[in-house]
Amino acid sequence: MPIRLRNAVLRPSAHALMRRMMSDVKIFLVMPEICLRCQAVADVDLIRRTLNLIGRDVKDDPNRTERYVELNKMMVSKLLRMILYLSPPQTLKKLAYDVRQQETVVDLDVDYMLEFQGECYTMAPAVASRESPELPKLGTVERVLKFIKLAKPKLVTVSEMTLKSLRDSKSSTAQLLRRLQAMGYEVEYGDMVSSDEEAHELINRTEDFMNTKLIKILADHGEEGFGHLDEFEQKIAKAMKEYFLGGN
C-alpha cells in the first residue's frame, strides 16, 4: 500500500498506534468535552444505520448518547490506557503544572483550536462554520501556547493543518509556527502530501470505506453475534485489502 494511502487509512487509529508504540508511557488525551459528546452522537448514528441494514429498528432512547459518552471514556481509560482530560472545560494550566516536572512531548492536532477551523483538513466535530455556537467550547491557541510555556515539552509535533495555510504567511498556522520558534523550538517538516486536494481525496476514500464497506461488515457480524472477534477482524482486513488495493 502506498505510504500516503497507508497513513490516511491509519489516521483514525492514531491513538491506538501511539499506545502500542509507547506501551509504558503516561499519555494524556486532551480534547474539548463538546468533541467527546459529538463523537458519541456519531457512534449512535453508526449503530442506527448498521441495525437498519439488517432490518432492525432502533427505538428512541434519550439516554443512548450519554451511555456512549461513558463508553468512549471507558475505552480511552481501559483499552487505550490513556488519561482523558476534557479541556475545555478543564484548564490546560492545571495540566501543565501536573506534567512540568516530567519529560514531556506534545502532539498537537490544530483542529483542537478555535482559530484553526478554517485551516485544517477536518474541522472539530459538530463545527460546520465559524458562526457555529460550538466554537467557543473549543481550545484556543493562546491557551495552548501558555500550556507549552509552562510544561516546557522537549518536542512539539503539529499536524492536520493544510498546505495552503502553511504557505500563507498571514495564516494562523504560520503565526503559530513563528511563536513556537520565538519560544526556542526549531521547525522541521515531515512527510507531507503534494497538495490539499490529494489529502482530501485520501481522507474521503477512508471515510467512504467506513460508511460503505465497514458498516456492512458490522451489520453482518451483528447477526452472528460478537463472540468471534478473530473472524470479525479477518473480514475487515480482507475488505480493506480489496477496497484500497483492488481498485474499488
Backbone bond lengths (Angstrom), bond angles and torsions (degrees), N, CA, C in turn:
res aa  C-N    CA-C-N  psi(-1)  N-CA   C-N-CA  omega(-1)  CA-C   N-CA-C  phi
1 M - - - 1.463 - - 1.530 109.18 -
2 P 1.345 118.90 129.60 1.463 120.95 178.17 1.520 110.73 -53.35
3 I 1.337 117.54 143.56 1.452 121.84 -170.78 1.530 112.43 -60.92
4 R 1.338 117.99 -37.38 1.464 119.11 -178.60 1.520 111.44 -72.11
5 L 1.317 116.59 -36.67 1.458 119.56 174.88 1.521 109.83 -66.06
6 R 1.319 116.30 -41.66 1.470 119.90 178.14 1.529 110.55 -60.67
7 N 1.327 117.10 -43.05 1.462 120.12 178.92 1.523 111.91 -62.16
8 A 1.327 116.05 -38.33 1.463 119.92 178.72 1.523 111.22 -67.18
9 V 1.341 116.08 -39.77 1.459 120.42 179.38 1.527 110.72 -65.64
10 L 1.336 116.17 -38.16 1.461 120.55 -178.05 1.529 112.99 -81.00
11 R 1.321 116.67 -11.01 1.469 121.08 -176.07 1.530 113.53 -52.54
12 P 1.355 119.76 -45.31 1.465 118.56 179.44 1.533 113.68 -67.31
13 S 1.345 116.70 -14.32 1.468 120.56 -177.55 1.525 112.37 -104.34
14 A 1.320 116.84 20.22 1.463 120.60 -173.37 1.524 112.59 -57.76
15 H 1.337 116.69 -42.12 1.470 119.07 -177.17 1.527 111.44 -67.92
16 A 1.331 116.40 -40.28 1.462 119.60 178.54 1.527 110.92 -64.73
17 L 1.326 116.73 -39.70 1.462 120.58 178.51 1.526 110.86 -66.74
18 M 1.327 116.02 -38.36 1.461 120.34 178.30 1.522 110.52 -61.36
19 R 1.323 116.02 -44.38 1.462 119.12 179.17 1.526 111.41 -65.35
20 R 1.330 117.41 -39.22 1.463 120.35 179.76 1.527 110.98 -64.62
21 M 1.322 117.32 -37.92 1.458 121.38 -178.82 1.516 112.22 -74.72
22 M 1.340 117.01 -28.82 1.469 121.45 -177.13 1.524 108.29 -128.21
23 S 1.318 115.11 71.97 1.467 120.59 -170.13 1.520 113.59 -66.69
24 D 1.330 118.10 -27.92 1.460 120.39 -174.46 1.525 113.51 -108.64
25 V 1.312 117.01 11.33 1.472 121.12 -176.33 1.529 110.10 -96.86
26 K 1.330 116.18 138.09 1.464 120.06 175.01 1.531 108.52 -73.24
27 I 1.334 116.37 124.52 1.466 121.23 -177.65 1.526 109.21 -122.61
28 F 1.315 115.67 126.37 1.454 121.90 172.09 1.516 108.54 -97.75
29 L 1.320 117.18 125.95 1.458 122.03 174.51 1.522 107.49 -99.35
30 V 1.313 116.17 107.31 1.462 121.58 -175.71 1.521 109.02 -99.78
31 M 1.321 116.75 125.02 1.460 120.78 176.29 1.518 109.40 -151.90
32 P 1.341 117.58 153.07 1.468 119.81 173.97 1.521 110.22 -64.77
33 E 1.306 116.84 142.36 1.459 120.30 179.40 1.528 111.73 -58.12
34 I 1.347 117.12 -35.00 1.461 120.61 -178.48 1.529 110.38 -62.00
35 C 1.344 117.44 -32.67 1.462 120.56 -179.79 1.528 110.96 -71.39
36 L 1.332 116.90 -36.00 1.456 120.19 176.07 1.518 110.49 -63.47
37 R 1.310 116.77 -41.98 1.459 121.16 -179.32 1.528 110.78 -67.75
38 C 1.319 116.68 -40.12 1.464 119.88 -179.86 1.523 111.01 -68.11
39 Q 1.334 117.54 -32.98 1.461 120.30 175.51 1.523 110.34 -65.05
40 A 1.324 116.61 -37.14 1.468 120.33 177.42 1.525 110.66 -63.97
41 V 1.327 116.91 -39.94 1.469 120.70 177.02 1.527 110.04 -61.92
42 A 1.334 116.85 -42.01 1.468 120.92 178.87 1.525 111.04 -64.99
43 D 1.339 116.80 -37.90 1.466 120.43 178.31 1.531 110.99 -63.56
44 V 1.322 115.77 -43.27 1.461 120.39 179.13 1.529 110.38 -62.03
45 D 1.331 116.14 -40.40 1.465 119.99 178.83 1.529 110.97 -64.80
46 L 1.341 116.91 -39.47 1.464 120.53 178.17 1.526 110.72 -63.06
47 I 1.329 117.06 -42.77 1.462 120.59 178.48 1.522 110.36 -63.07
48 R 1.320 116.77 -41.14 1.469 120.82 -179.56 1.531 110.24 -62.63
49 R 1.333 116.78 -46.17 1.461 119.50 -179.18 1.525 111.64 -67.76
50 T 1.332 116.63 -35.09 1.456 120.62 178.43 1.521 111.17 -64.51
51 L 1.322 116.39 -47.08 1.466 119.85 -178.99 1.532 111.56 -67.94
52 N 1.325 116.27 -32.86 1.466 119.06 177.51 1.522 111.61 -63.16
53 L 1.349 116.64 -31.11 1.462 120.42 179.54 1.528 111.73 -64.63
54 I 1.322 116.84 -28.54 1.469 119.31 -179.38 1.526 110.63 -104.85
55 G 1.335 115.65 18.37 1.450 120.01 172.09 1.511 115.77 78.89
56 R 1.319 116.84 21.02 1.460 119.59 179.37 1.526 109.40 -109.19
57 D 1.304 116.06 128.75 1.454 121.04 177.19 1.525 109.76 -81.82
58 V 1.318 115.08 149.00 1.467 120.76 177.28 1.522 108.40 -105.91
59 K 1.297 115.94 116.17 1.455 119.88 179.76 1.525 110.57 -71.06
60 D 1.328 115.16 144.77 1.457 119.67 177.71 1.528 109.84 -62.08
61 D 1.310 115.03 132.32 1.461 120.67 179.60 1.525 107.72 -142.21
62 P 1.323 118.38 106.27 1.466 120.88 -176.46 1.529 113.64 -63.96
63 N 1.344 116.75 -16.20 1.464 120.13 -177.86 1.533 112.83 -98.05
64 R 1.341 116.83 -1.98 1.470 119.26 -174.98 1.531 111.30 -63.77
65 T 1.318 117.70 -43.03 1.469 119.56 179.93 1.509 111.04 -61.63
66 E 1.328 117.63 -42.31 1.457 120.53 179.41 1.526 111.05 -61.83
67 R 1.321 116.25 -37.66 1.464 119.16 179.26 1.527 110.70 -65.26
68 Y 1.340 116.77 -36.44 1.456 119.47 178.94 1.519 112.20 -74.15
69 V 1.327 116.97 -28.78 1.469 119.32 171.44 1.519 109.28 -59.89
70 E 1.323 116.56 -48.08 1.462 120.84 -179.70 1.523 110.98 -67.06
71 L 1.349 117.24 -36.07 1.464 120.54 177.75 1.524 110.99 -63.07
72 N 1.334 116.97 -43.30 1.464 120.44 179.26 1.520 111.27 -65.61
73 K 1.327 117.12 -36.46 1.465 120.38 176.13 1.528 110.04 -62.80
74 M 1.336 115.75 -41.99 1.450 120.31 179.97 1.521 111.22 -64.85
75 M 1.343 116.40 -40.45 1.460 120.03 -179.14 1.525 111.05 -64.01
76 V 1.325 116.98 -40.49 1.466 120.42 177.61 1.527 110.21 -62.89
77 S 1.332 115.66 -43.87 1.459 120.88 -175.87 1.520 112.76 -74.70
78 K 1.332 117.33 -49.09 1.462 120.57 -171.73 1.523 113.45 -88.82
79 L 1.329 117.16 -42.54 1.459 119.78 -175.70 1.533 112.06 -86.20
80 L 1.329 116.48 -46.84 1.467 119.32 179.85 1.528 112.22 -85.29
81 R 1.323 115.57 -15.62 1.467 121.64 -178.17 1.539 110.66 54.06
82 M 1.334 114.20 46.62 1.457 121.30 175.82 1.518 109.73 -116.24
83 I 1.312 115.26 158.07 1.461 121.06 177.67 1.521 108.01 -96.99
84 L 1.319 116.79 113.27 1.463 121.39 -178.76 1.522 109.41 -79.04
85 Y 1.323 115.30 123.56 1.460 121.13 -178.64 1.524 107.72 -122.74
86 L 1.325 116.64 106.98 1.463 121.49 -174.82 1.530 110.28 -87.53
87 S 1.326 114.30 105.12 1.459 120.08 -177.91 1.526 110.14 -140.24
88 P 1.380 117.00 119.89 1.459 125.80 -7.97 1.529 111.70 -68.37
89 P 1.357 117.10 158.65 1.470 128.90 16.57 1.531 115.80 -87.20
90 Q 1.358 118.89 -21.06 1.454 118.26 179.24 1.525 109.89 -67.08
91 T 1.312 116.71 155.11 1.459 120.22 -176.56 1.529 111.41 -91.97
92 L 1.320 115.74 143.66 1.457 120.39 175.58 1.525 111.19 -71.34
93 K 1.321 116.67 -24.98 1.460 120.05 -179.40 1.517 111.10 -60.49
94 K 1.337 117.06 -43.07 1.460 120.37 179.15 1.525 110.54 -62.99
95 L 1.332 116.85 -42.77 1.459 120.22 178.62 1.522 110.90 -62.70
96 A 1.308 117.47 -38.95 1.464 121.37 179.94 1.523 110.95 -59.64
97 Y 1.329 116.93 -43.51 1.466 120.05 178.75 1.522 111.79 -67.36
98 D 1.350 116.45 -28.79 1.461 120.18 179.73 1.526 112.08 -71.83
99 V 1.342 118.05 -29.32 1.467 120.64 -173.57 1.525 113.42 -110.87
100 R 1.315 118.38 -5.13 1.467 119.88 -170.14 1.525 113.71 -65.45
101 Q 1.324 118.50 -22.81 1.455 120.48 179.68 1.523 111.93 -88.55
102 Q 1.326 117.00 3.40 1.459 121.25 -178.32 1.532 109.96 -113.61
103 E 1.332 115.77 159.81 1.464 119.97 174.73 1.518 107.57 -73.08
104 T 1.324 116.51 118.39 1.458 121.45 -168.61 1.521 111.84 -124.59
105 V 1.337 114.87 142.42 1.459 122.69 171.81 1.525 107.43 -124.10
106 V 1.325 117.11 136.17 1.459 121.97 178.66 1.520 109.26 -111.10
107 D 1.331 116.49 124.93 1.464 122.54 174.44 1.523 106.84 -109.24
108 L 1.309 116.85 108.07 1.465 122.17 -170.24 1.528 111.22 -108.83
109 D 1.326 116.19 116.93 1.469 121.40 169.02 1.525 107.08 -90.68
110 V 1.325 117.17 122.66 1.464 118.94 -172.43 1.522 113.04 -67.74
111 D 1.349 117.75 -17.84 1.462 117.92 178.31 1.528 112.37 -68.74
112 Y 1.338 117.29 -7.52 1.468 121.82 173.85 1.525 110.89 -66.69
113 M 1.336 116.00 -26.46 1.464 120.53 -170.14 1.526 112.80 -101.61
114 L 1.306 114.52 141.85 1.461 123.75 -179.63 1.520 112.41 -52.97
115 E 1.333 116.12 -45.46 1.461 120.67 -171.40 1.523 113.71 -71.06
116 F 1.335 117.82 -12.40 1.460 120.97 -172.33 1.522 113.72 -105.95
117 Q 1.319 118.02 9.50 1.459 119.30 -175.33 1.529 112.83 -65.08
118 G 1.318 117.12 -21.67 1.459 120.16 176.33 1.514 113.24 -98.87
119 E 1.346 117.09 4.93 1.458 120.80 -175.62 1.523 112.86 -126.11
120 C 1.335 117.04 17.31 1.460 120.75 -179.81 1.527 109.76 -125.06
121 Y 1.334 116.26 164.05 1.466 120.48 -175.34 1.515 112.67 -74.31
122 T 1.313 117.37 -36.16 1.466 120.66 176.23 1.514 108.20 -133.61
123 M 1.326 116.09 120.43 1.448 120.23 -178.63 1.517 110.75 -69.15
124 A 1.320 116.29 160.88 1.458 121.18 177.94 1.524 109.90 -56.13
125 P 1.334 117.26 145.70 1.467 119.97 -178.19 1.524 112.68 -51.29
126 A 1.311 115.37 138.52 1.473 124.31 176.02 1.528 113.49 74.71
127 V 1.328 117.21 1.20 1.462 119.45 179.35 1.523 108.32 -98.58
128 A 1.290 116.75 108.18 1.463 120.97 -176.29 1.523 112.54 -98.84
129 S 1.314 117.49 -25.10 1.460 120.46 -178.24 1.513 109.63 -158.60
130 R 1.306 116.03 169.89 1.464 120.18 179.04 1.527 112.03 -67.77
131 E 1.328 117.51 -14.03 1.461 120.69 177.68 1.528 112.18 -90.07
132 S 1.342 116.98 0.59 1.459 120.32 -176.87 1.523 111.12 -62.38
133 P 1.329 118.23 136.83 1.465 120.63 177.78 1.517 112.97 -67.89
134 E 1.348 118.00 -12.69 1.445 120.16 -179.89 1.530 112.57 -81.23
135 L 1.316 117.75 -14.91 1.457 120.40 -175.28 1.527 114.30 -57.51
136 P 1.337 120.01 -43.35 1.464 118.67 179.95 1.518 113.74 -62.67
137 K 1.345 117.82 -14.33 1.453 120.90 -178.70 1.526 112.28 -88.29
138 L 1.328 117.12 1.96 1.460 120.96 178.11 1.525 110.37 -89.94
139 G 1.348 115.25 172.65 1.449 119.25 174.41 1.519 110.31 -74.43
140 T 1.318 116.92 170.82 1.464 121.72 178.61 1.518 109.70 -130.94
141 V 1.306 116.39 157.13 1.457 120.61 -177.96 1.527 111.25 -65.56
142 E 1.321 117.69 -34.27 1.461 119.91 -179.83 1.525 110.74 -64.69
143 R 1.324 116.99 -42.10 1.473 119.69 178.97 1.519 110.74 -66.45
144 V 1.334 116.68 -38.80 1.457 120.29 179.89 1.522 110.85 -65.08
145 L 1.317 116.91 -44.14 1.463 120.59 -179.46 1.528 111.48 -66.89
146 K 1.322 116.90 -36.41 1.470 119.71 175.70 1.522 110.51 -64.57
147 F 1.348 115.61 -38.49 1.464 119.86 177.03 1.529 110.15 -61.79
148 I 1.326 117.11 -46.87 1.464 121.24 -179.25 1.531 110.47 -62.27
149 K 1.312 116.96 -40.46 1.468 120.82 179.78 1.525 111.13 -63.48
150 L 1.347 116.40 -37.97 1.466 120.38 -179.06 1.524 112.12 -79.54
151 A 1.330 116.62 -42.53 1.470 120.76 -175.22 1.524 112.76 -78.16
152 K 1.337 116.76 -26.28 1.460 123.04 179.22 1.539 112.98 53.44
153 P 1.334 118.27 54.80 1.470 119.72 177.64 1.524 111.26 -65.21
154 K 1.342 116.25 145.97 1.460 119.96 178.92 1.517 111.63 -72.25
155 L 1.324 115.87 -27.91 1.462 120.95 -177.10 1.520 109.27 -138.90
156 V 1.332 116.22 137.21 1.464 122.06 173.99 1.521 107.29 -125.02
157 T 1.318 117.43 117.56 1.459 120.69 174.46 1.524 108.04 -103.45
158 V 1.324 115.71 141.28 1.462 120.99 -176.28 1.527 107.98 -129.09
159 S 1.330 116.48 133.80 1.460 119.87 -177.90 1.518 111.30 -142.77
160 E 1.328 114.92 172.49 1.465 125.08 175.28 1.529 114.61 84.17
161 M 1.325 119.00 -8.72 1.469 118.16 178.36 1.532 110.11 -75.68
162 T 1.313 115.97 150.09 1.457 120.71 -178.66 1.527 111.12 -79.71
163 L 1.330 116.11 158.10 1.462 120.30 175.37 1.527 110.71 -62.28
164 K 1.333 115.74 -37.46 1.458 119.81 179.50 1.517 111.03 -57.39
165 S 1.331 116.87 -43.79 1.462 119.88 -179.35 1.522 111.26 -71.53
166 L 1.334 117.37 -32.39 1.468 120.11 177.46 1.526 111.63 -65.14
167 R 1.339 115.79 -31.86 1.464 119.91 -176.06 1.523 113.06 -90.63
168 D 1.320 116.66 -5.67 1.463 121.72 -179.19 1.524 108.82 -98.23
169 S 1.309 117.11 110.61 1.470 121.08 -175.75 1.523 112.91 -65.36
170 K 1.347 117.17 -15.96 1.463 120.42 -179.18 1.535 112.47 -99.02
171 S 1.314 117.15 0.89 1.464 120.57 -176.00 1.527 111.40 -75.11
172 S 1.328 115.77 163.00 1.465 120.66 175.16 1.520 110.30 -62.40
173 T 1.340 116.36 -34.23 1.460 120.80 179.02 1.522 111.06 -62.27
174 A 1.331 116.45 -48.71 1.465 120.43 -179.99 1.525 111.08 -63.00
175 Q 1.316 116.73 -39.54 1.462 120.74 178.53 1.526 111.23 -64.36
176 L 1.343 116.44 -40.61 1.458 119.92 177.90 1.522 111.17 -61.26
177 L 1.334 117.18 -45.80 1.460 120.54 -179.60 1.523 111.71 -63.71
178 R 1.331 116.59 -38.40 1.474 119.55 177.78 1.519 110.85 -64.85
179 R 1.308 117.52 -39.72 1.460 120.55 -178.79 1.532 111.17 -70.57
180 L 1.340 116.39 -33.86 1.463 118.81 174.59 1.529 110.81 -67.14
181 Q 1.332 116.31 -38.26 1.463 119.81 176.18 1.522 110.54 -62.95
182 A 1.325 117.27 -40.57 1.464 121.35 178.91 1.529 111.79 -63.76
183 M 1.338 116.77 -23.55 1.463 121.48 177.87 1.523 111.81 -86.53
184 G 1.345 116.84 0.27 1.454 120.81 175.83 1.509 115.54 105.44
185 Y 1.327 117.95 3.35 1.466 120.64 -179.52 1.526 110.50 -88.35
186 E 1.335 115.74 142.21 1.460 121.19 173.41 1.530 108.87 -93.46
187 V 1.313 116.04 137.31 1.463 120.52 -178.01 1.524 109.87 -95.03
188 E 1.323 115.72 123.54 1.459 122.24 174.67 1.521 108.26 -125.39
189 Y 1.332 116.56 146.12 1.457 121.13 -178.15 1.521 109.63 -108.06
190 G 1.331 115.70 130.51 1.458 120.96 177.68 1.515 110.92 -90.50
191 D 1.329 116.20 -158.49 1.460 121.47 179.95 1.526 109.93 -66.48
192 M 1.324 116.78 128.06 1.455 121.07 -179.15 1.520 109.98 -129.96
193 V 1.316 115.24 157.18 1.460 120.69 176.59 1.527 109.41 -71.28
194 S 1.320 116.02 163.90 1.465 119.65 -179.04 1.523 111.92 -78.45
195 S 1.343 116.66 -23.42 1.465 120.51 -179.21 1.523 109.19 -158.93
196 D 1.328 116.08 161.17 1.466 120.54 176.01 1.522 110.46 -65.80
197 E 1.337 115.71 -31.74 1.465 119.13 178.26 1.527 110.67 -62.79
198 E 1.320 117.03 -40.11 1.465 120.67 177.83 1.527 110.23 -63.44
199 A 1.329 116.91 -42.61 1.468 120.88 179.99 1.522 111.15 -61.50
200 H 1.331 116.79 -46.55 1.468 119.96 -179.87 1.524 111.02 -64.11
201 E 1.336 116.75 -37.24 1.464 119.96 179.13 1.525 110.67 -63.63
202 L 1.333 117.31 -41.92 1.464 120.99 179.49 1.528 111.03 -66.84
203 I 1.331 116.19 -42.79 1.463 120.33 179.53 1.524 110.55 -64.95
204 N 1.331 116.27 -43.99 1.464 120.01 -179.62 1.526 111.68 -64.33
205 R 1.311 116.03 -35.55 1.469 119.99 179.25 1.528 110.41 -65.12
206 T 1.322 116.25 -41.43 1.463 120.63 177.91 1.521 110.90 -65.31
207 E 1.330 117.09 -43.97 1.462 120.64 -179.79 1.519 111.46 -66.26
208 D 1.339 116.80 -34.09 1.459 119.86 177.59 1.530 110.52 -65.23
209 F 1.334 116.21 -39.20 1.471 119.25 176.65 1.523 110.34 -60.15
210 M 1.327 117.09 -44.02 1.462 120.51 -177.72 1.525 111.51 -67.41
211 N 1.324 116.70 -35.06 1.469 120.09 -175.65 1.522 113.87 -87.56
212 T 1.330 117.68 -11.34 1.470 119.95 -179.43 1.525 111.64 -118.65
213 K 1.324 117.24 -59.01 1.471 121.20 -176.08 1.523 111.94 -77.93
214 L 1.333 116.36 -49.96 1.462 119.09 -175.10 1.526 111.97 -63.73
215 I 1.318 117.01 -40.28 1.461 119.81 -178.11 1.530 111.03 -63.96
216 K 1.328 117.48 -33.12 1.464 120.14 177.64 1.521 111.12 -70.32
217 I 1.335 116.60 -37.26 1.461 120.00 176.79 1.526 109.88 -64.71
218 L 1.316 116.41 -41.53 1.468 120.51 177.80 1.521 110.72 -60.64
219 A 1.329 115.74 -42.20 1.466 119.69 -179.28 1.529 110.68 -65.80
220 D 1.329 117.51 -46.16 1.457 120.78 179.86 1.522 111.05 -63.10
221 H 1.319 115.69 -42.10 1.457 119.64 -178.97 1.521 110.84 -68.45
222 G 1.324 115.89 -29.25 1.456 119.18 178.60 1.509 111.76 -63.64
223 E 1.317 116.41 -33.90 1.468 119.96 177.85 1.528 111.25 -68.16
224 E 1.315 116.75 -33.18 1.456 120.61 -177.77 1.523 111.73 -83.46
225 G 1.311 116.72 -20.19 1.456 120.60 -172.68 1.512 109.42 93.73
226 F 1.314 116.67 157.99 1.459 121.09 -174.85 1.531 111.81 -99.64
227 G 1.319 115.51 33.61 1.458 118.51 178.84 1.512 113.22 -88.07
228 H 1.332 117.98 -7.10 1.461 121.70 -177.26 1.524 109.18 -119.98
229 L 1.337 116.67 72.23 1.456 120.78 -174.81 1.525 111.83 -67.93
230 D 1.337 117.97 -32.91 1.462 119.82 178.86 1.523 110.58 -61.34
231 E 1.313 115.81 -43.80 1.460 120.35 178.77 1.525 110.33 -65.40
232 F 1.327 116.61 -39.01 1.461 122.35 177.83 1.527 110.78 -59.86
233 E 1.332 116.32 -46.64 1.464 120.81 -179.93 1.523 111.11 -66.10
234 Q 1.315 116.91 -36.35 1.462 120.32 178.25 1.525 111.35 -64.39
235 K 1.319 115.95 -39.04 1.463 120.19 178.09 1.533 110.68 -63.48
236 I 1.323 115.65 -42.69 1.465 119.66 179.89 1.525 109.85 -64.59
237 A 1.335 116.92 -44.95 1.466 120.72 -179.35 1.525 110.69 -60.72
238 K 1.331 116.54 -41.94 1.464 120.92 179.47 1.523 110.81 -65.20
239 A 1.348 116.15 -44.22 1.465 120.22 -179.72 1.527 111.22 -63.63
240 M 1.333 116.74 -39.84 1.464 120.45 178.96 1.525 110.90 -64.47
241 K 1.323 116.42 -42.01 1.470 120.56 -179.86 1.524 110.01 -62.57
242 E 1.345 116.16 -44.81 1.464 119.85 -178.51 1.522 110.79 -67.73
243 Y 1.351 116.86 -39.85 1.463 120.18 -175.15 1.520 111.99 -73.53
244 F 1.338 116.39 -47.28 1.459 118.94 -173.28 1.530 113.65 -87.22
245 L 1.312 117.89 -23.66 1.465 120.07 -178.50 1.519 113.22 -112.41
246 G 1.354 115.95 -9.73 1.452 118.91 -176.05 1.512 114.39 -97.59
247 G 1.340 115.60 2.85 1.458 118.94 177.51 1.503 114.26 80.63
248 N 1.359 117.59 15.46 1.472 120.12 179.88 1.516 110.98 -81.50
